[in-house]
Amino acid sequence: MTNAPMIELAEATKRYDDGPPALAGVTLTVAAGECLAVLGHSGSGKSTLLNLIAGLDRPSSGTVTVDGTRVDQLGEAGSARFRRASIGMIFQFFNLLDDLTVLDNVLVPAQLAGMGKGEARRRAADLLGSLGIDRHAKAYPQRLSGGERQRVAVARALMNRPALLLADEPTGALDSRSAADVRQLLLDLNAEGQTILLVTHDVELAASTAHRTIELVDGAVVRDVEHSGGAGDGAARGSAPSSAPSSAPSFSRDGGAANAPGLPGLSGLPGSTEAVR
Ligand SMILES: Nc1ncnc2c1ncn2[C@@H]1O[C@H](COP(=O)(O)OP(=O)(O)OP(=O)(O)O)[C@@H](O)[C@H]1O
């Protein structure tokens, strides 16, 4: 049985003005359970792609379907609802609310989604526990290290059990140890069935976290490489569940399993099969 795709773009183009398009006719399918990395230099269209998938922006032409919803057809309220229900996002600079405690930050998406208080608190406690940051529940984000803050952001992103986790340079502001920790977290999440789209400049992060990497140049997909990086190598493409795991995920803390190759060029990723488009 084949999984329904989690993300489908068909000839998606985004123009902001009269210049060349920020995204140029991108056709892309991402299976449920897959971890896809999107690489590209600054200005290549990565954020534009992310914004279209999250329904934060609409394509000028083409279609964008995520978890069975045509997000390009949603209005503002519909797209906000869709994000609350189906998308979790983490960012380079965490985007936590500094005047809320860790626990209250994690509870925000549940409150917006109208989850019952008891259920929300149980879910938050589970997530903070599995992410190893429960002792910081009452602290304010500024007291935490970068790696701990990113864990809080991950907990917040997972609160509503999103079908899709979007990670925008999630290790970009972290030292190498915390970055390895967050990379392991993404691997563990993906191993539990979470579909992840990871936007990064970092070839090594892409290689060690994802099963597949696409590269954007001037808004077009110029490479699409499957490789032996991410969790459960290959398993996610055929047999992962079509929605997010329903319980709080369990994470290994030792950061050991990441299969980090040196710093290969994209076509040199281990086990890669490359389709140049
Ligand atoms: N709101 C906007 N209005 C006009 N042009 C935009 C807008 N957003 C992005 N662009 C242009 O679209 C192109 C792609 O930008 P985008 O932000 O998607 O690239 P990126 O790969 O995410 O870059 P970075 O890695 O620096 O974040 C760039 O030429 C950028 O200047």
Ligand as a Chemical Component Dictionary entry (heavy atoms), coordinates in Angstrom:
data_LIG
# 
_chem_comp.id                   LIG 
_chem_comp.type                 NON-POLYMER 
_chem_comp.pdbx_formal_charge   0 
_chem_comp.three_letter_code    LIG 
# 
loop_
_chem_comp_atom.comp_id 
_chem_comp_atom.atom_id 
_chem_comp_atom.alt_atom_id 
_chem_comp_atom.type_symbol 
_chem_comp_atom.charge 
_chem_comp_atom.model_Cartn_x 
_chem_comp_atom.model_Cartn_y 
_chem_comp_atom.model_Cartn_z 
_chem_comp_atom.pdbx_ordinal 
LIG N1  N1  N 0 7.863  39.598 0.000  1  
LIG C1  C1  C 0 8.699  39.646 -1.033 2  
LIG N2  N2  N 0 8.618  40.638 -1.943 3  
LIG C2  C2  C 0 9.449  40.690 -3.010 4  
LIG N3  N3  N 0 10.420 39.786 -3.262 5  
LIG C3  C3  C 0 10.553 38.778 -2.375 6  
LIG C4  C4  C 0 9.716  38.649 -1.222 7  
LIG N4  N4  N 0 10.099 37.535 -0.546 8  
LIG C5  C5  C 0 11.109 36.997 -1.224 9  
LIG N5  N5  N 0 11.391 37.742 -2.332 10 
LIG C6  C6  C 0 12.432 37.442 -3.333 11 
LIG O1  O1  O 0 12.235 36.101 -3.764 12 
LIG C7  C7  C 0 13.482 35.445 -3.941 13 
LIG C8  C8  C 0 13.527 34.186 -3.086 14 
LIG O2  O2  O 0 13.549 34.583 -1.714 15 
LIG P1  P1  P 0 13.468 33.553 -0.504 16 
LIG O3  O3  O 0 13.343 34.374 0.744  17 
LIG O4  O4  O 0 12.424 32.553 -0.788 18 
LIG O5  O5  O 0 14.905 32.871 -0.591 19 
LIG P2  P2  P 0 15.652 31.957 0.509  20 
LIG O6  O6  O 0 16.265 30.847 -0.261 21 
LIG O7  O7  O 0 14.703 31.602 1.584  22 
LIG O8  O8  O 0 16.756 32.926 1.053  23 
LIG P3  P3  P 0 17.436 32.938 2.543  24 
LIG O9  O9  O 0 18.219 31.673 2.644  25 
LIG O10 O10 O 0 18.302 34.163 2.492  26 
LIG O11 O11 O 0 16.323 33.048 3.534  27 
LIG C9  C9  C 0 14.560 36.447 -3.588 28 
LIG O12 O12 O 0 14.995 37.052 -4.794 29 
LIG C10 C10 C 0 13.823 37.463 -2.733 30 
LIG O13 O13 O 0 14.393 38.740 -2.849 31 
# 
loop_
_chem_comp_bond.comp_id 
_chem_comp_bond.atom_id_1 
_chem_comp_bond.atom_id_2 
_chem_comp_bond.value_order 
_chem_comp_bond.pdbx_ordinal 
LIG N1  C1  SING 1  
LIG C1  N2  SING 2  
LIG C1  C4  DOUB 3  
LIG N2  C2  DOUB 4  
LIG C2  N3  SING 5  
LIG N3  C3  DOUB 6  
LIG C3  C4  SING 7  
LIG C3  N5  SING 8  
LIG C4  N4  SING 9  
LIG N4  C5  DOUB 10 
LIG C5  N5  SING 11 
LIG N5  C6  SING 12 
LIG C6  O1  SING 13 
LIG C6  C10 SING 14 
LIG O1  C7  SING 15 
LIG C7  C8  SING 16 
LIG C7  C9  SING 17 
LIG C8  O2  SING 18 
LIG O2  P1  SING 19 
LIG P1  O3  DOUB 20 
LIG P1  O4  SING 21 
LIG P1  O5  SING 22 
LIG O5  P2  SING 23 
LIG P2  O6  DOUB 24 
LIG P2  O7  SING 25 
LIG P2  O8  SING 26 
LIG O8  P3  SING 27 
LIG P3  O9  DOUB 28 
LIG P3  O10 SING 29 
LIG P3  O11 SING 30 
LIG C9  O12 SING 31 
LIG C9  C10 SING 32 
LIG C10 O13 SING 33 
# 
